[in-house]
Amino acid sequence: MSPVIASLLFTALSLAMASPASAQTRYSCRDEQGAVYTLARPCPKGMVTTAVSAGPVEPRAEPRSYAPAPSRRSSAMREVPEYESYMSGRCRTLQNSIRGASANGSSYDVIAGMQREYRRDCSDEESDAASRYYRERREARSQRRTEREREEQAQLAQEEQESRKALQCAESKRILAAKRARTDLTPGERNDLRRFETNVITRCGDF
């Protein structure tokens, strides 16, 4: 080994021993074809070591934490429940205050305090209001369904009545036409024919 290479190796080893945590030895190696490679370990057999250097070890990257940052309640305004109008003014006001505090980014302690107060004083009232609201909605749907069924039944009854009337009128007009065609009616039968004709026209219209 040449004195230059020996000196470089000694220097590299000294640096590695002096600060093993902050330096790393690098080897420049040349193969038989003249290609030069930089390795972190001594050059393998068949290569010529051309230089040895020491440099700082790159700090190992710490795994990035993906834990979500502590968050407050959603800053978006919570949707107003449909049954809110069934609640008392105090509970509605407190509920609106909680929504506003969440949207305005108030501290968690403030929001949590209002929520505790709401659960203590308004949770039962909210449950009753929701029950009443949904019960009335069910009753309203049931009433609409009943009314719709009545309308459908009335329409069917009317259609059946009109159908029967059409059949009766058709039969009455057939009988009337047959009696009009007779030439041997007695005076009494002609009077009956006129009364029958008046009734048919009144009921079924002229024809």
Phi, psi and chi 1 to 4 in degrees:
 res  aa     phi    psi   chi1   chi2   chi3   chi4
   1 MET       -  136.1 -177.0 -179.5  -65.7      -
   2 SER   -71.6  154.9   66.5      -      -      -
   3 PRO   -57.8  -33.4  -24.6   34.3      -      -
   4 VAL   -67.0  -46.0  174.0      -      -      -
   5 ILE   -65.9  -40.1  -65.2  176.0      -      -
   6 ALA   -61.8  -39.0      -      -      -      -
   7 SER   -66.5  -40.7  175.8      -      -      -
   8 LEU   -65.5  -40.9  -69.3  172.3      -      -
   9 LEU   -64.2  -41.0  -74.2  172.4      -      -
  10 PHE   -62.7  -42.4  178.3   79.0      -      -
  11 THR   -63.5  -42.8  -58.6      -      -      -
  12 ALA   -65.0  -42.7      -      -      -      -
  13 LEU   -65.0  -37.0  -69.1  172.2      -      -
  14 SER   -64.7  -43.5  -61.6      -      -      -
  15 LEU   -63.9  -39.9  -69.5  171.8      -      -
  16 ALA   -66.1  -37.2      -      -      -      -
  17 MET   -74.6  -32.3  -65.7  175.4   63.7      -
  18 ALA   -72.9  -37.2      -      -      -      -
  19 SER  -142.0   71.9   55.4      -      -      -
  20 PRO   -64.6  -25.2   23.8  -34.2      -      -
  21 ALA   -83.2  -16.4      -      -      -      -
  22 SER  -118.8   -4.7   60.9      -      -      -
  23 ALA  -130.1  152.9      -      -      -      -
  24 GLN  -140.0  131.8 -176.8  178.2    7.2      -
  25 THR   -80.1  136.0  -57.0      -      -      -
  26 ARG  -121.7  137.8  -48.4  -65.7  -69.1  178.6
  27 TYR  -114.9  131.9  -61.0   84.1      -      -
  28 SER   -98.7  121.9  -66.9      -      -      -
  29 CYS  -123.6  140.5  -52.4      -      -      -
  30 ARG  -121.3  130.5 -174.1  177.3   66.4 -117.0
  31 ASP   -88.5 -174.1   61.6   11.3      -      -
  32 GLU   -66.7  -27.0  -65.4  178.3   -7.1      -
  33 GLN   -84.3   -3.3  -76.0   75.3   32.9      -
  34 GLY    94.4   -0.1      -      -      -      -
  35 ALA   -73.7  138.3      -      -      -      -
  36 VAL  -107.5  134.4  178.4      -      -      -
  37 TYR  -126.9  147.8  -56.6   88.1      -      -
  38 THR  -109.4  121.5  -59.7      -      -      -
  39 LEU  -123.3  157.2  -55.3  175.2      -      -
  40 ALA   -92.9    4.2      -      -      -      -
  41 ARG  -133.6  164.4   60.8 -178.2 -176.6  -84.1
  42 PRO   -55.0  149.8  -26.2   35.9      -      -
  43 CYS   -62.1  137.9  -61.5      -      -      -
  44 PRO   -71.3  166.5   24.4  -32.3      -      -
  45 LYS   -62.3  136.0 -173.5  176.7  179.9  179.7
  46 GLY   101.1   -8.6      -      -      -      -
  47 MET  -114.4  156.9  -71.1 -171.0  176.4      -
  48 VAL  -106.3  128.7  177.6      -      -      -
  49 THR   -78.3  119.4  -58.2      -      -      -
  50 THR  -101.7  -23.6   58.8      -      -      -
  51 ALA  -163.4  150.5      -      -      -      -
  52 VAL  -131.5  128.1  179.7      -      -      -
  53 SER  -135.4  159.4   60.3      -      -      -
  54 ALA  -125.1  136.2      -      -      -      -
  55 GLY  -140.4  169.9      -      -      -      -
  56 PRO   -66.8  141.0   24.2  -33.8      -      -
  57 VAL   -77.4  130.5  177.9      -      -      -
  58 GLU   -66.2  128.5  -64.0 -178.8    0.0      -
  59 PRO   -61.0  138.2   23.5  -33.2      -      -
  60 ARG   -70.3  129.8 -163.8  168.5   83.9 -179.4
  61 ALA   -69.3  128.9      -      -      -      -
  62 GLU   -76.6  141.7  -65.4  -65.3  -27.2      -
  63 PRO   -59.7  132.8   21.3  -32.0      -      -
  64 ARG   -74.5  134.9 -176.3  173.0  -62.4  176.7
  65 SER   -84.2  132.4  173.6      -      -      -
  66 TYR  -110.3   15.5  -68.2   96.0      -      -
  67 ALA   -64.7  130.4      -      -      -      -
  68 PRO   -64.5  142.4   24.1  -32.3      -      -
  69 ALA   -67.1  147.7      -      -      -      -
  70 PRO   -52.7  126.9  -22.1   32.2      -      -
  71 SER  -116.6  150.4   59.9      -      -      -
  72 ARG   -83.0 -178.4  -62.2  171.5 -178.3  161.8
  73 ARG   -59.9  153.5  -63.9  -68.9 -179.6 -177.9
  74 SER   -49.4  132.7  175.2      -      -      -
  75 SER   -76.4  -13.2   58.7      -      -      -
  76 ALA   -74.6  146.0      -      -      -      -
  77 MET   -65.2  126.6  -71.6  -68.2  -72.4      -
  78 ARG   -67.7  146.6  -66.9  168.6   53.1 -164.1
  79 GLU   -67.8  135.4 -175.8  178.4   -3.1      -
  80 VAL   -72.5  123.8  177.9      -      -      -
  81 PRO   -66.2  148.0   23.0  -32.4      -      -
  82 GLU   -68.4  -23.6  -64.0  177.6  -27.8      -
  83 TYR   -89.7    6.4   52.7   77.8      -      -
  84 GLU   -60.3  -33.3 -172.0 -178.6   59.6      -
  85 SER   -64.7  -15.4   60.0      -      -      -
  86 TYR   -87.3   -2.7  -70.1   76.2      -      -
  87 MET   -97.2  164.9  -61.4  171.1   62.3      -
  88 SER   -70.6  161.3   65.4      -      -      -
  89 GLY   -61.8  -37.7      -      -      -      -
  90 ARG   -63.6  -46.6  178.0  177.0  178.8  -83.0
  91 CYS   -69.0  -35.5  -70.7      -      -      -
  92 ARG   -64.0  -42.8  -71.7 -159.0  -53.4  -90.5
  93 THR   -63.0  -42.0  -59.7      -      -      -
  94 LEU   -66.3  -39.4 -176.0   54.6      -      -
  95 GLN   -64.6  -42.0 -166.0  174.9   64.4      -
  96 ASN   -64.2  -35.9  -69.7  -28.6      -      -
  97 SER   -65.1  -39.8  -62.2      -      -      -
  98 ILE   -64.2  -43.5  -65.9  173.1      -      -
  99 ARG   -63.2  -42.1  -75.4 -164.3  -64.9  -93.1
 100 GLY   -66.5  -39.1      -      -      -      -
 101 ALA   -65.2  -39.3      -      -      -      -
 102 SER   -64.7  -41.7  -61.0      -      -      -
 103 ALA   -70.9  -31.4      -      -      -      -
 104 ASN   -88.5   -0.2  -64.9  -28.6      -      -
 105 GLY    75.1   31.7      -      -      -      -
 106 SER   -64.2  161.5  -61.2      -      -      -
 107 SER   -64.4  155.2   67.7      -      -      -
 108 TYR   -61.3  -37.9  178.2   83.7      -      -
 109 ASP   -63.3  -40.7  -67.7  -21.3      -      -
 110 VAL   -63.7  -47.3  171.6      -      -      -
 111 ILE   -64.9  -42.9  -61.7  174.7      -      -
 112 ALA   -62.7  -37.8      -      -      -      -
 113 GLY   -64.0  -43.7      -      -      -      -
 114 MET   -65.6  -36.5  -71.3 -169.2  -67.0      -
 115 GLN   -67.0  -38.1  -71.6  175.5  -26.2      -
 116 ARG   -63.3  -42.2  -75.9 -165.7  -62.0  -88.8
 117 GLU   -63.6  -40.0 -179.5 -179.0   -5.3      -
 118 TYR   -65.4  -44.7 -175.8   85.3      -      -
 119 ARG   -62.5  -36.5  -73.4 -166.6  -64.4  -91.0
 120 ARG   -70.7  -43.0 -176.1 -171.3   67.1 -132.6
 121 ASP  -102.9  -19.4  -60.5  -22.2      -      -
 122 CYS  -126.7   -6.1  -59.5      -      -      -
 123 SER   -63.8  -43.6   58.9      -      -      -
 124 ASP   -65.6  -39.1  -69.2  -18.8      -      -
 125 GLU   -65.8  -39.0 -177.9  177.8  -36.0      -
 126 GLU   -63.9  -41.5 -179.9  179.4    5.8      -
 127 SER   -62.1  -42.7  178.3      -      -      -
 128 ASP   -65.8  -40.5  -67.5  -18.7      -      -
 129 ALA   -64.1  -42.0      -      -      -      -
 130 ALA   -64.9  -41.4      -      -      -      -
 131 SER   -62.5  -44.3  -62.5      -      -      -
 132 ARG   -64.6  -43.5  177.5 -175.1  170.6 -168.9
 133 TYR   -61.2  -49.6  171.6   76.7      -      -
 134 TYR   -71.6  -29.9  -69.7  113.4      -      -
 135 ARG   -65.4  -44.9 -177.8  176.9   64.4 -106.5
 136 GLU   -64.7  -36.5  -69.7 -176.2   -1.2      -
 137 ARG   -63.5  -42.4  -73.0 -169.3   62.1 -178.9
 138 ARG   -63.3  -42.5  -72.0 -167.9  -59.9  -90.1
 139 GLU   -64.5  -39.1  -68.0  173.8   -8.4      -
 140 ALA   -65.4  -41.5      -      -      -      -
 141 ARG   -63.6  -40.7  -74.0 -164.3  -61.2  -92.6
 142 SER   -64.2  -40.4  177.5      -      -      -
 143 GLN   -65.5  -42.2 -177.7  176.5   -4.0      -
 144 ARG   -63.2  -39.2  -72.1 -165.5  -62.2  -90.6
 145 ARG   -65.1  -41.0 -176.4  168.8   56.2 -108.5
 146 THR   -63.7  -44.3  -59.1      -      -      -
 147 GLU   -63.0  -40.2  -68.3  176.2   -7.0      -
 148 ARG   -64.2  -39.7 -174.7  166.3   57.3 -109.5
 149 GLU   -65.6  -39.6  -69.3  173.9   -7.2      -
 150 ARG   -63.0  -42.3  -71.6  175.4  179.2  172.1
 151 GLU   -63.2  -40.7  -68.5  175.1   -4.1      -
 152 GLU   -65.6  -41.3  -68.7  174.9   -6.9      -
 153 GLN   -65.1  -40.1  -68.5  174.0   -2.2      -
 154 ALA   -64.5  -38.5      -      -      -      -
 155 GLN   -66.6  -40.8 -177.5  175.4   -0.5      -
 156 LEU   -63.7  -41.0  -72.1  174.4      -      -
 157 ALA   -63.9  -40.5      -      -      -      -
 158 GLN   -65.6  -41.9 -178.6  177.5   -1.6      -
 159 GLU   -63.5  -39.7  -69.1  175.1   -5.0      -
 160 GLU   -65.4  -40.7  -68.9  176.6   -1.8      -
 161 GLN   -64.0  -42.9 -178.6  178.8    0.9      -
 162 GLU   -65.9  -35.0  -69.1  175.9   -7.6      -
 163 SER   -66.8  -43.1  177.4      -      -      -
 164 ARG   -63.9  -41.3  -73.3 -165.0  -59.8  -89.2
 165 LYS   -62.5  -41.2  178.9 -179.4  177.5  180.0
 166 ALA   -63.0  -40.2      -      -      -      -
 167 LEU   -66.5  -43.4  -68.6  174.6      -      -
 168 GLN   -63.6  -42.4  -68.3  171.8   -4.1      -
 169 CYS   -64.9  -38.9  -72.2      -      -      -
 170 ALA   -63.5  -40.4      -      -      -      -
 171 GLU   -68.5  -40.9  179.8   63.7   14.1      -
 172 SER   -63.9  -40.6  -62.4      -      -      -
 173 LYS   -68.3  -35.3  -70.1  178.0 -179.7  179.5
 174 ARG   -64.1  -44.4 -175.8 -168.8   66.1   78.7
 175 ILE   -64.7  -42.2  -64.8  173.0      -      -
 176 LEU   -62.8  -43.0 -178.4   59.6      -      -
 177 ALA   -63.4  -37.3      -      -      -      -
 178 ALA   -67.5  -40.3      -      -      -      -
 179 LYS   -70.7  -35.8  -71.1 -175.4  175.3 -177.2
 180 ARG   -64.8  -31.5  -77.1  176.5  173.9  174.4
 181 ALA   -74.6  -14.2      -      -      -      -
 182 ARG   -77.2  142.9  -70.6  178.1   57.6 -175.9
 183 THR  -112.3   -0.7   58.5      -      -      -
 184 ASP  -110.2   27.4   58.0  -17.1      -      -
 185 LEU   -74.6  142.1  -64.7  176.6      -      -
 186 THR   -80.0  165.4   64.8      -      -      -
 187 PRO   -54.9  -39.9  -28.1   35.8      -      -
 188 GLY   -65.2  -40.1      -      -      -      -
 189 GLU   -68.8  -33.6  -70.7  175.2  -25.2      -
 190 ARG   -67.7  -37.5  -77.3 -165.3  -67.2  -89.7
 191 ASN   -63.1  -43.5  -69.4  -27.0      -      -
 192 ASP   -60.6  -37.0  -67.2  -22.3      -      -
 193 LEU   -65.6  -40.4  174.9   60.3      -      -
 194 ARG   -65.8  -41.9  -76.1 -167.2  -68.8  -90.1
 195 ARG   -64.5  -40.5  -73.0 -165.8  -64.8  -90.4
 196 PHE   -65.9  -40.1 -178.9   68.0      -      -
 197 GLU   -63.5  -40.5 -175.8  177.3   19.3      -
 198 THR   -62.7  -42.6  -59.0      -      -      -
 199 ASN   -64.3  -41.7  -68.8  -25.9      -      -
 200 VAL   -65.6  -42.4  170.9      -      -      -
 201 ILE   -65.1  -41.2  -67.6  174.4      -      -
 202 THR   -62.9  -41.2  -58.7      -      -      -
 203 ARG   -82.3  -38.1  178.2  174.6  174.0   78.8
 204 CYS  -116.3   -5.3  -57.0      -      -      -
 205 GLY    89.4  161.9      -      -      -      -
 206 ASP   -71.6  157.7 -160.5    0.3      -      -
 207 PHE  -152.0      -   56.4   96.7      -      -
